[in-house]
Amino acid sequence: MSVKNTNSTSDFILLGLLVNSKFTGTVFAVILAIFVVAITANLVMIFLIHRDSHLHTPMYFLLSQLSIMDTLFICTTVPKLLVDMVSIQKTISFVACGTQIFLYLTMIGSEFFLLGLMAYDLYVAVCNPLRYPVLMNHRVCLLLAAGAWFGGSLDGFLLTPITMNVPYCGSRIIDHFFCEIPAVLKLACADTSLYETLMYICCVLMLLIPISIISASYSLILLTVHHMCSAEGWKKAFTTCSSHLTVVSIFYGAAFYTYVLPKSFHTAEQDKVVSAFYTIVTLMLNPLFEPMDFVEHKLYDLENLI
């Protein structure tokens, strides 16, 4: 296969998740199954929340926003990955690559902030149940969701133009299954250290803000439950928090590895596996770890413990 490498409008070539592997068929089937489950679960979640007036509460509203983000996020990378796994041509145009970068940056940034806001919502429900209807009214929920979307899109609008304006005059082969910025920048024929520093600062801030909110929220929740001196209260609090923290740990941990750890800790194969976790696996886990009856238990059963 010949590789174009003469101008900035040439196509890139994605090597994919696996290179020359005899397990391609099995991996394809697993990823397709995850994709179908994730899309189905998220769309069902959105539909039920929209249709059932009993679910028009702040937590369900935020959960519907998470499902929308997950749906858009997984559709940004997985369809192209699946097509490439069964095709000879694995090219992606310069414009399509830039679009993919913008969309995944927007979705991942928006999820970063939204997961933090969901933790704050749970904190208010548990620690201030009497003021919950005031502190988390419909207008506040809309502003919080809009803020999450704005924060994510700001990251996309900031980093995408810079990435796509870096000169790529060498190889066009991206050793990845989608146009992730660190993988794309390896092809640059100019010094990108200043840009990588800027990206590092942006990623640290986008991780630090929601992680701080999540840590503070759950610390206060556990402190509140502790004052009840009830083993049953501790058990229910642990059950309530564990699912959210599991997904958050995987999601933020993978992003931390990809964008914060120095290059010396990275290999191409490790990068692809880690990226698969936060672009494929966690997007399926979100709706499965937060089923409807479980979320209702969060909002009401914990309040009854106070």
Phi, psi and omega in degrees: 000130181273148183243122176285138182209031188255333181214169189286354180259003180291154177288150170266162177238123179266122180288337177096179181289320178239139179245117179054050180252141178281354180261015183303317181298317179294315180297321178301314181297319180294313181295320178298318179297315178299318180299313181296316179297315181297313180297313182298311183297317181291319179293320176297319178300313180298315182297312183295318180295322180290323187277325186268113182295336178292343182261009179276064179240164183304314182296318179293323178298313178296323178295323177294323177295321177297320179294322177297315179298316180298319180297313179294322182296310184290332177285347179284327187243319191291315179304317178295320178300314181295319178297316181296329182290340181244009182237158178280314178282121182242034184276156172220131184292162179300316180294316180297323178296315178297320178297318179296318178299313181299314184294317182288327176294318179296315183291316182291322178294318179297320178293322177308308184289321183294321178298324175293320179292326177294323177293321178296319178300317179294323177299314180296318181298324184273316188269337179226059186298327181289331180263001183304314181299333180275313183290332182238050178285176187300318181296318179297318180299317179297318179294319179296315179296317179298322178296320178296313178297319180296316180299319179292316181292329177298319176298318179295314181292332181281312189271330183296310180300323180294315180300316185280350176261000173289136180290128177242092186248005179252227181295148177251014184266114179265118181277070182196173179258357170205173185279076175273137190306311181302322179290322180291319183295340177296341181268356183292144178252026176226165179289119182249015185298320180295316178295320180295326175294317177299316179297321178299315180296316179300316183291321178298315180296318182288339174272320186294318184297304181292325178297322177296318179295316180296315181298314180295318182297312183287330176296316179292324177297312181295324178294319178297315180293325180299324181293344178282343181053041184238126178296324178294322178296316177299319182296315181289325178295318179296317179298319182294317187276333191295320182295315180296317182292328178297309180295317180299318181298316179295313185295307181289325179297317179295318179294322178298316179299316186288318191250346185249319181296143179299159183301331183297342180269359188252147164229158183300318182291319178297320180300318181292321179294314180296318179296324178298327180295312186271348177258348183231300190294309184294334180288339172274326184289326184307305180289335181280328180276349181234058179295164188301311183293332180288320178294321178297323176299321179301312189287320190254319184292320178292324178298323181291345180279340186289000000 
